[in-house]
Amino acid sequence: MSAHVNRSRVIFRHWDQETGLDEVEERFTTLEDLFALCLRSSATLLVDRVVIEGQDAKGAQRVVTLVFQSVTVSNSDADGPH
């Protein structure tokens, strides 16, 4: 048996002055979908983590979580190293 992905999602963080910190979840199925979701994020909706759930080669349930730190880049920083 080979490893298999059952569910994958991006968790975004959203801050609202009135309601506070909240999370929004979007599912994806391909790397292209994940890439598009990450590019779509804005200053109000920031990627917090990517969660991939599935089974390993022996059939055991596994969860991989990739956690990110958000950074704000100002226009003056845009001309710096990439």
LUMROFI-382342 format. One record per atom (N, C-alpha, C): z, y, x; atom name. Coordinates in steps of 0.1 Angstrom, whole numbers, always signed. Layout:
N
+-------+-------+-------+------+
:    zz :    yy :    xx : site :
+-------+-------+-------+------+
:     Z :     Y :     X :   CA :
...
+-------+-------+-------+------+
This chain:
82
+-------+-------+-------+------+
:    zz :    yy :    xx : site :
+-------+-------+-------+------+
:    +0 :   -12 :    +8 :    N :
:    +0 :    +0 :    +0 :   CA :
:    +0 :   +12 :    +9 :    C :
:    -8 :   +22 :    +5 :    N :
:    -8 :   +35 :   +13 :   CA :
:    +1 :   +46 :    +6 :    C :
:    +4 :   +56 :   +14 :    N :
:   +12 :   +67 :    +8 :   CA :
:    +4 :   +74 :    -3 :    C :
:   +11 :   +79 :   -13 :    N :
:    +4 :   +84 :   -25 :   CA :
:   +12 :   +97 :   -30 :    C :
:    +5 :  +107 :   -33 :    N :
:   +11 :  +120 :   -38 :   CA :
:   +11 :  +119 :   -53 :    C :
:   +22 :  +121 :   -59 :    N :
:   +23 :  +121 :   -74 :   CA :
:   +23 :  +135 :   -80 :    C :
:   +29 :  +145 :   -73 :    N :
:   +30 :  +159 :   -78 :   CA :
:   +31 :  +168 :   -66 :    C :
:   +24 :  +179 :   -67 :    N :
:   +26 :  +190 :   -56 :   CA :
:   +26 :  +203 :   -63 :    C :
:   +34 :  +212 :   -58 :    N :
:   +36 :  +225 :   -64 :   CA :
:   +40 :  +236 :   -54 :    C :
:   +37 :  +248 :   -57 :    N :
:   +41 :  +260 :   -50 :   CA :
:   +51 :  +267 :   -58 :    C :
:   +63 :  +270 :   -52 :    N :
:   +73 :  +278 :   -59 :   CA :
:   +72 :  +292 :   -53 :    C :
:   +70 :  +301 :   -62 :    N :
:   +70 :  +316 :   -59 :   CA :
:   +83 :  +322 :   -63 :    C :
:   +88 :  +332 :   -55 :    N :
:   +99 :  +340 :   -59 :   CA :
:   +94 :  +353 :   -65 :    C :
:  +101 :  +358 :   -75 :    N :
:   +98 :  +370 :   -81 :   CA :
:  +110 :  +378 :   -84 :    C :
:  +110 :  +391 :   -80 :    N :
:  +122 :  +400 :   -82 :   CA :
:  +118 :  +410 :   -92 :    C :
:  +127 :  +411 :  -102 :    N :
:  +126 :  +421 :  -113 :   CA :
:  +139 :  +429 :  -114 :    C :
:  +138 :  +442 :  -114 :    N :
:  +150 :  +451 :  -114 :   CA :
:  +159 :  +447 :  -126 :    C :
:  +153 :  +444 :  -137 :    N :
:  +161 :  +441 :  -149 :   CA :
:  +167 :  +427 :  -150 :    C :
:  +158 :  +417 :  -146 :    N :
:  +163 :  +403 :  -148 :   CA :
:  +167 :  +397 :  -135 :    C :
:  +165 :  +403 :  -123 :    N :
:  +169 :  +398 :  -110 :   CA :
:  +159 :  +388 :  -104 :    C :
:  +164 :  +379 :   -96 :    N :
:  +155 :  +369 :   -89 :   CA :
:  +152 :  +357 :   -98 :    C :
:  +139 :  +354 :   -98 :    N :
:  +134 :  +343 :  -106 :   CA :
:  +124 :  +335 :   -98 :    C :
:  +121 :  +323 :  -103 :    N :
:  +111 :  +314 :   -96 :   CA :
:  +100 :  +311 :  -106 :    C :
:   +88 :  +310 :  -101 :    N :
:   +76 :  +307 :  -109 :   CA :
:   +70 :  +295 :  -101 :    C :
:   +66 :  +285 :  -109 :    N :
:   +60 :  +273 :  -103 :   CA :
:   +46 :  +271 :  -107 :    C :
:   +37 :  +268 :   -97 :    N :
:   +23 :  +265 :  -100 :   CA :
:   +19 :  +252 :   -93 :    C :
:   +13 :  +243 :  -100 :    N :
:    +9 :  +230 :   -95 :   CA :
:    -5 :  +231 :   -88 :    C :
:    -7 :  +222 :   -78 :    N :
:   -20 :  +222 :   -71 :   CA :
:   -23 :  +207 :   -69 :    C :
:   -36 :  +204 :   -67 :    N :
:   -40 :  +190 :   -65 :   CA :
:   -48 :  +189 :   -51 :    C :
:   -54 :  +199 :   -46 :    N :
:   -61 :  +198 :   -34 :   CA :
:   -56 :  +209 :   -24 :    C :
:   -60 :  +208 :   -12 :    N :
:   -56 :  +218 :    -2 :   CA :
:   -63 :  +231 :    -5 :    C :
:   -75 :  +230 :   -11 :    N :
:   -82 :  +242 :   -15 :   CA :
:   -74 :  +250 :   -26 :    C :
:   -69 :  +242 :   -35 :    N :
:   -60 :  +248 :   -46 :   CA :
:   -48 :  +255 :   -40 :    C :
:   -41 :  +248 :   -30 :    N :
:   -30 :  +253 :   -24 :   CA :
:   -33 :  +266 :   -16 :    C :
:   -44 :  +266 :    -9 :    N :
:   -48 :  +278 :    -2 :   CA :
:   -51 :  +290 :   -11 :    C :
:   -58 :  +287 :   -22 :    N :
:   -61 :  +298 :   -32 :   CA :
:   -48 :  +303 :   -38 :    C :
:   -38 :  +294 :   -41 :    N :
:   -25 :  +299 :   -47 :   CA :
:   -18 :  +308 :   -37 :    C :
:   -18 :  +304 :   -24 :    N :
:   -11 :  +312 :   -14 :   CA :
:   -18 :  +326 :   -12 :    C :
:   -31 :  +326 :   -12 :    N :
:   -38 :  +339 :   -11 :   CA :
:   -37 :  +348 :   -23 :    C :
:   -34 :  +342 :   -34 :    N :
:   -33 :  +349 :   -47 :   CA :
:   -20 :  +357 :   -48 :    C :
:   -10 :  +352 :   -40 :    N :
:    +3 :  +359 :   -41 :   CA :
:    +3 :  +373 :   -38 :    C :
:   +12 :  +381 :   -43 :    N :
:   +13 :  +395 :   -42 :   CA :
:   +26 :  +400 :   -37 :    C :
:   +28 :  +412 :   -36 :    N :
:   +41 :  +418 :   -32 :   CA :
:   +52 :  +414 :   -42 :    C :
:   +49 :  +412 :   -54 :    N :
:   +59 :  +409 :   -65 :   CA :
:   +60 :  +394 :   -67 :    C :
:   +51 :  +386 :   -62 :    N :
:   +51 :  +371 :   -63 :   CA :
:   +49 :  +365 :   -49 :    C :
:   +60 :  +361 :   -43 :    N :
:   +60 :  +356 :   -29 :   CA :
:   +61 :  +341 :   -28 :    C :
:   +54 :  +335 :   -19 :    N :
:   +55 :  +320 :   -17 :   CA :
:   +69 :  +318 :   -11 :    C :
:   +76 :  +309 :   -17 :    N :
:   +90 :  +305 :   -12 :   CA :
:   +89 :  +291 :    -5 :    C :
:   +83 :  +282 :   -13 :    N :
:   +82 :  +268 :    -7 :   CA :
:   +71 :  +260 :   -14 :    C :
:   +67 :  +250 :    -7 :    N :
:   +57 :  +240 :   -12 :   CA :
:   +64 :  +227 :   -13 :    C :
:   +63 :  +220 :   -24 :    N :
:   +70 :  +208 :   -26 :   CA :
:   +60 :  +197 :   -30 :    C :
:   +60 :  +186 :   -22 :    N :
:   +51 :  +175 :   -24 :   CA :
:   +59 :  +163 :   -27 :    C :
:   +57 :  +156 :   -38 :    N :
:   +64 :  +145 :   -42 :   CA :
:   +55 :  +133 :   -43 :    C :
:   +60 :  +121 :   -38 :    N :
:   +51 :  +109 :   -38 :   CA :
:   +59 :   +97 :   -34 :    C :
:   +51 :   +87 :   -29 :    N :
:   +56 :   +75 :   -24 :   CA :
:   +51 :   +72 :   -10 :    C :
:   +60 :   +66 :    -2 :    N :
:   +55 :   +62 :   +12 :   CA :
:   +48 :   +49 :   +11 :    C :
:   +43 :   +44 :   +23 :    N :
:   +35 :   +32 :   +23 :   CA :
:   +43 :   +19 :   +18 :    C :
:   +56 :   +20 :   +18 :    N :
:   +64 :    +9 :   +12 :   CA :
:   +68 :   +11 :    -2 :    C :
:   +63 :   +22 :    -9 :    N :
:   +66 :   +24 :   -23 :   CA :
:   +79 :   +32 :   -26 :    C :
:   +86 :   +36 :   -15 :    N :
:   +98 :   +44 :   -17 :   CA :
:   +94 :   +59 :   -21 :    C :
:  +102 :   +64 :   -30 :    N :
:  +100 :   +78 :   -34 :   CA :
:  +103 :   +88 :   -22 :    C :
:   +95 :   +97 :   -20 :    N :
:   +96 :  +107 :    -9 :   CA :
:   +93 :  +121 :   -14 :    C :
:  +100 :  +131 :    -9 :    N :
:   +97 :  +145 :   -12 :   CA :
:   +96 :  +153 :    +1 :    C :
:   +86 :  +160 :    +3 :    N :
:   +84 :  +169 :   +15 :   CA :
:   +84 :  +183 :   +10 :    C :
:   +93 :  +191 :   +16 :    N :
:   +94 :  +205 :   +12 :   CA :
:   +92 :  +214 :   +24 :    C :
:   +82 :  +223 :   +22 :    N :
:   +79 :  +233 :   +33 :   CA :
:   +84 :  +246 :   +28 :    C :
:   +93 :  +252 :   +36 :    N :
:  +100 :  +264 :   +32 :   CA :
:   +95 :  +276 :   +41 :    C :
:   +93 :  +287 :   +34 :    N :
:   +87 :  +299 :   +41 :   CA :
:   +96 :  +311 :   +40 :    C :
:   +94 :  +320 :   +50 :    N :
:  +101 :  +333 :   +50 :   CA :
:   +90 :  +343 :   +47 :    C :
:   +93 :  +352 :   +38 :    N :
:   +83 :  +363 :   +35 :   CA :
:   +84 :  +374 :   +45 :    C :
:   +72 :  +380 :   +47 :    N :
:   +72 :  +392 :   +56 :   CA :
:   +63 :  +402 :   +50 :    C :
:   +67 :  +415 :   +52 :    N :
:   +58 :  +426 :   +47 :   CA :
:   +52 :  +432 :   +59 :    C :
:   +38 :  +433 :   +58 :    N :
:   +31 :  +439 :   +69 :   CA :
:   +26 :  +453 :   +64 :    C :
:   +30 :  +464 :   +71 :    N :
:   +25 :  +477 :   +67 :   CA :
:   +11 :  +479 :   +73 :    C :
:    +4 :  +489 :   +68 :    N :
:    -9 :  +493 :   +73 :   CA :
:    -9 :  +495 :   +88 :    C :
:    +2 :  +501 :   +93 :    N :
:    +2 :  +504 :  +108 :   CA :
:    +3 :  +492 :  +116 :    C :
:    +8 :  +481 :  +110 :    N :
:    +9 :  +468 :  +117 :   CA :
:    -4 :  +460 :  +117 :    C :
:   -13 :  +464 :  +108 :    N :
:   -25 :  +456 :  +106 :   CA :
:   -34 :  +457 :  +118 :    C :
:   -33 :  +467 :  +126 :    N :
:   -42 :  +468 :  +138 :   CA :
:   -36 :  +461 :  +150 :    C :
:   -24 :  +455 :  +149 :    N :
:   -18 :  +448 :  +160 :   CA :
:   -24 :  +434 :  +162 :    C :
:   -17 :  +426 :  +170 :    N :
:   -22 :  +412 :  +173 :   CA :
:   -22 :  +404 :  +160 :    C :
:   -31 :  +394 :  +159 :    N :
:   -32 :  +385 :  +148 :   CA :
:   -29 :  +371 :  +152 :    C :
+-------+-------+-------+------+
